[in-house]
Amino acid sequence: MKLIVGLGNPGAQYARHRHNIGFMAVDRIAESHGFGPWRSRFQGQTSEGHLGGEKVLLLKPQTYMNDSGRSVGEAMRFLKVPLADLIVLHDEIDLAPAKLKVKTGGGHAGHNGLRSLHAHVGDAYHRVRLGVGHPGHKDAVPGYVLHDFPKADREGWVEDLLRGLEDAAPALGTLDWTTFQNKVALRLNPPRAGKPAPEAAPKAKAPEPPPEDSRSPLQKLADRFR
């Protein structure tokens, strides 16, 4: 079984925050891939289904971002999920909006949700880093991530990114990161429509044969001396 965790904060007041893009992502995956209803388990909300032929549990911790690891750790221990089968989707201020990168292991870069996961389960899990951009100064980060996406972003690149995650989600079940990233990229940067093939130049007409000369030899000779 794969455990796919979206990070965020519970409550309607946080639903559109940049910090909640992990929640948005797993909600979209559940909706588009026929997962079961959400129910309360492991200090979170869970939904079961399949991706790429693999059994998957989606989890949205309800312990608030800074204590996400408590919910994830409880689910992992009960279900006996190894770190190699844990995938976490989270906001990433160090990536430009709509950029996506996959990383396995490493530090938490100051992200409080990842910091909590490190403390409760370790760091050797897979992360899907969803770029939300940076406010420009570190002191502005808390207010930036705990603020709604502007409407233009929600209806623009955020929606495109979520649709890309819908398309690519089956590859999460098999940990096929190349296919996963390619499918997201295809949704965000669709190929340009090919230019119409130029019309073929009309073929040149073959020269018409000269008219047949019906003069007699005597007339031809006479005509030469006229």
MARMIDREN-348824 format. One record per residue (C-alpha): residue number from 1; residue in three letters; x, y, z. Coordinates in Angstrom, 3 decimals. Layout:
- NUM,Ala,X,Y,Z
...
***
This chain:
- 1,Met,0.000,0.000,0.000
- 2,Lys,1.108,3.553,-0.776
- 3,Leu,0.341,6.335,1.698
- 4,Ile,-0.086,9.684,-0.083
- 5,Val,-0.272,12.658,2.264
- 6,Gly,-1.376,16.172,1.388
- 7,Leu,-0.234,18.812,3.859
- 8,Gly,-2.399,21.720,4.956
- 9,Asn,-4.474,23.148,7.771
- 10,Pro,-8.026,21.988,8.573
- 11,Gly,-10.913,24.434,8.443
- 12,Ala,-12.750,26.426,5.788
- 13,Gln,-10.786,29.585,6.602
- 14,Tyr,-7.593,27.905,5.372
- 15,Ala,-9.004,26.079,2.363
- 16,Arg,-7.675,28.473,-0.314
- 17,His,-4.357,29.269,1.341
- 18,Arg,-1.088,28.648,-0.481
- 19,His,-0.084,26.448,2.472
- 20,Asn,-3.030,24.173,1.642
- 21,Ile,-2.134,23.210,-1.902
- 22,Gly,-1.296,19.705,-0.614
- 23,Phe,-4.884,19.310,0.599
- 24,Met,-6.149,20.628,-2.747
- 25,Ala,-4.011,18.088,-4.589
- 26,Val,-5.216,14.983,-2.745
- 27,Asp,-8.821,16.208,-2.894
- 28,Arg,-8.531,16.440,-6.677
- 29,Ile,-6.902,13.012,-6.960
- 30,Ala,-9.636,11.416,-4.839
- 31,Glu,-12.391,13.065,-6.868
- 32,Ser,-10.982,12.250,-10.297
- 33,His,-9.903,8.657,-9.629
- 34,Gly,-12.984,7.271,-7.906
- 35,Phe,-11.685,7.054,-4.338
- 36,Gly,-14.021,6.244,-1.484
- 37,Pro,-15.602,8.822,0.836
- 38,Trp,-13.403,10.680,3.275
- 39,Arg,-13.570,9.428,6.846
- 40,Ser,-11.861,10.263,10.122
- 41,Arg,-8.857,8.061,10.965
- 42,Phe,-5.343,8.542,12.300
- 43,Gln,-6.075,12.111,13.481
- 44,Gly,-6.828,12.965,9.887
- 45,Gln,-9.189,12.492,6.960
- 46,Thr,-8.565,9.415,4.794
- 47,Ser,-9.849,8.089,1.485
- 48,Glu,-9.033,4.705,-0.081
- 49,Gly,-8.640,3.783,-3.728
- 50,His,-6.222,2.574,-6.384
- 51,Leu,-3.663,4.323,-8.579
- 52,Gly,-1.763,2.498,-11.282
- 53,Gly,-3.151,-0.793,-10.007
- 54,Glu,-1.755,-0.181,-6.510
- 55,Lys,-3.802,0.220,-3.339
- 56,Val,-3.504,3.760,-2.000
- 57,Leu,-4.600,5.589,1.139
- 58,Leu,-4.885,9.370,0.847
- 59,Leu,-4.414,11.265,4.109
- 60,Lys,-5.083,14.875,5.098
- 61,Pro,-3.768,15.359,8.664
- 62,Gln,-6.153,17.345,10.845
- 63,Thr,-3.488,18.138,13.455
- 64,Tyr,-2.566,21.447,11.769
- 65,Met,0.513,21.854,9.631
- 66,Asn,3.053,22.146,12.449
- 67,Asp,2.052,18.764,13.893
- 68,Ser,1.428,16.823,10.669
- 69,Gly,3.926,14.114,11.604
- 70,Arg,1.773,12.894,14.471
- 71,Ser,-1.059,11.918,12.124
- 72,Val,1.250,10.475,9.465
- 73,Gly,3.222,8.456,12.021
- 74,Glu,0.048,6.934,13.456
- 75,Ala,-1.157,5.881,9.993
- 76,Met,2.219,4.405,9.046
- 77,Arg,2.516,2.356,12.224
- 78,Phe,-1.024,0.982,12.016
- 79,Leu,-0.830,0.136,8.310
- 80,Lys,2.840,-0.927,8.449
- 81,Val,3.746,1.397,5.588
- 82,Pro,7.518,1.753,5.085
- 83,Leu,9.070,5.158,4.438
- 84,Ala,9.784,4.062,0.862
- 85,Asp,5.998,3.977,0.238
- 86,Leu,5.235,7.383,1.784
- 87,Ile,4.604,10.275,-0.628
- 88,Val,4.007,13.794,0.679
- 89,Leu,2.551,16.634,-1.418
- 90,His,3.304,20.098,-0.045
- 91,Asp,3.708,23.778,-0.902
- 92,Glu,7.211,24.936,-1.809
- 93,Ile,8.127,28.632,-1.668
- 94,Asp,11.562,27.998,-3.186
- 95,Leu,9.954,27.015,-6.501
- 96,Ala,8.250,29.417,-8.873
- 97,Pro,4.453,29.168,-9.148
- 98,Ala,3.339,26.062,-11.092
- 99,Lys,6.784,24.449,-10.917
- 100,Leu,6.861,20.893,-9.612
- 101,Lys,9.802,18.822,-8.447
- 102,Val,10.114,15.405,-6.837
- 103,Lys,12.639,14.754,-4.111
- 104,Thr,13.421,11.753,-1.901
- 105,Gly,15.020,12.340,1.471
- 106,Gly,16.949,15.421,2.520
- 107,Gly,16.227,18.356,4.779
- 108,His,12.979,20.184,5.493
- 109,Ala,14.227,23.676,4.431
- 110,Gly,12.267,25.290,7.258
- 111,His,8.879,23.911,6.191
- 112,Asn,7.062,23.252,9.457
- 113,Gly,5.000,20.373,8.112
- 114,Leu,8.105,18.567,6.884
- 115,Arg,9.911,19.417,10.119
- 116,Ser,7.183,17.580,12.027
- 117,Leu,7.366,14.598,9.665
- 118,His,11.116,14.386,10.146
- 119,Ala,10.636,14.308,13.909
- 120,His,7.968,11.579,13.846
- 121,Val,8.877,9.284,10.942
- 122,Gly,12.321,10.266,9.600
- 123,Asp,13.323,11.920,6.352
- 124,Ala,13.670,9.125,3.749
- 125,Tyr,10.252,9.638,2.149
- 126,His,9.219,11.006,-1.246
- 127,Arg,8.157,14.648,-1.546
- 128,Val,6.201,16.231,-4.383
- 129,Arg,7.128,19.893,-4.083
- 130,Leu,4.433,22.183,-5.477
- 131,Gly,5.815,25.636,-6.252
- 132,Val,3.832,28.602,-4.931
- 133,Gly,6.512,31.287,-5.299
- 134,His,8.298,33.417,-2.691
- 135,Pro,7.150,36.774,-1.279
- 136,Gly,10.672,38.181,-1.636
- 137,His,11.676,38.409,2.024
- 138,Lys,11.769,35.688,4.665
- 139,Asp,9.875,37.832,7.193
- 140,Ala,6.919,37.940,4.793
- 141,Val,6.708,34.156,4.353
- 142,Pro,4.170,33.339,7.150
- 143,Gly,1.673,35.914,5.922
- 144,Tyr,2.254,34.868,2.333
- 145,Val,1.614,31.140,2.709
- 146,Leu,-1.278,31.731,5.133
- 147,His,-3.133,33.764,2.550
- 148,Asp,-5.534,32.820,-0.236
- 149,Phe,-4.321,32.312,-3.763
- 150,Pro,-5.507,35.277,-5.837
- 151,Lys,-8.524,34.441,-7.962
- 152,Ala,-6.528,34.782,-11.185
- 153,Asp,-4.005,32.212,-9.898
- 154,Arg,-6.718,29.825,-8.713
- 155,Glu,-8.436,29.898,-12.082
- 156,Gly,-5.147,29.901,-13.982
- 157,Trp,-1.958,28.053,-13.091
- 158,Val,-3.277,26.463,-9.872
- 159,Glu,-6.101,24.796,-11.799
- 160,Asp,-3.667,23.694,-14.516
- 161,Leu,-1.341,22.198,-11.900
- 162,Leu,-4.182,20.322,-10.184
- 163,Arg,-5.349,18.947,-13.532
- 164,Gly,-1.789,17.869,-14.220
- 165,Leu,-1.769,15.988,-10.926
- 166,Glu,-5.048,14.311,-11.906
- 167,Asp,-3.500,13.143,-15.174
- 168,Ala,-0.279,11.974,-13.536
- 169,Ala,-1.704,10.410,-10.362
- 170,Pro,-1.607,6.757,-11.579
- 171,Ala,2.187,7.054,-11.761
- 172,Leu,2.258,7.905,-8.037
- 173,Gly,0.954,4.440,-7.280
- 174,Thr,3.903,2.846,-9.063
- 175,Leu,6.483,5.486,-8.060
- 176,Asp,7.186,6.097,-11.737
- 177,Trp,8.588,9.588,-11.286
- 178,Thr,9.586,10.137,-14.896
- 179,Thr,6.058,9.481,-16.168
- 180,Phe,4.578,11.471,-13.297
- 181,Gln,6.622,14.587,-13.980
- 182,Asn,6.183,14.327,-17.742
- 183,Lys,2.401,14.163,-17.496
- 184,Val,2.237,17.175,-15.195
- 185,Ala,4.550,19.104,-17.499
- 186,Leu,2.405,18.202,-20.502
- 187,Arg,-0.653,19.743,-18.860
- 188,Leu,1.232,22.888,-17.806
- 189,Asn,3.069,23.303,-21.114
- 190,Pro,0.989,21.689,-23.856
- 191,Pro,2.691,21.334,-27.223
- 192,Arg,1.989,24.142,-29.623
- 193,Ala,-0.389,23.351,-32.414
- 194,Gly,1.602,22.496,-35.509
- 195,Lys,1.617,24.995,-38.324
- 196,Pro,-0.484,23.901,-41.315
- 197,Ala,1.597,22.307,-44.002
- 198,Pro,2.276,24.750,-46.820
- 199,Glu,0.249,24.147,-49.949
- 200,Ala,2.158,22.419,-52.684
- 201,Ala,3.185,24.709,-55.536
- 202,Pro,1.191,24.059,-58.684
- 203,Lys,3.035,21.903,-61.137
- 204,Ala,4.353,23.684,-64.222
- 205,Lys,2.466,22.807,-67.343
- 206,Ala,4.347,20.787,-69.894
- 207,Pro,5.133,22.868,-73.023
- 208,Glu,2.653,22.337,-75.789
- 209,Pro,4.091,20.656,-78.866
- 210,Pro,4.474,22.946,-81.901
- 211,Pro,1.673,22.705,-84.445
- 212,Glu,2.236,20.148,-87.148
- 213,Asp,3.763,21.651,-90.352
- 214,Ser,1.512,20.586,-93.233
- 215,Arg,3.416,22.413,-96.011
- 216,Ser,4.804,20.502,-98.956
- 217,Pro,8.600,20.399,-99.461
- 218,Leu,8.256,22.810,-102.381
- 219,Gln,6.311,25.305,-100.229
- 220,Lys,8.876,25.080,-97.420
- 221,Leu,11.680,25.795,-99.908
- 222,Ala,9.793,28.736,-101.368
- 223,Asp,9.027,30.171,-97.939
- 224,Arg,12.732,30.184,-97.013
- 225,Phe,13.500,32.663,-99.798
- 226,Arg,10.617,35.019,-99.195
***
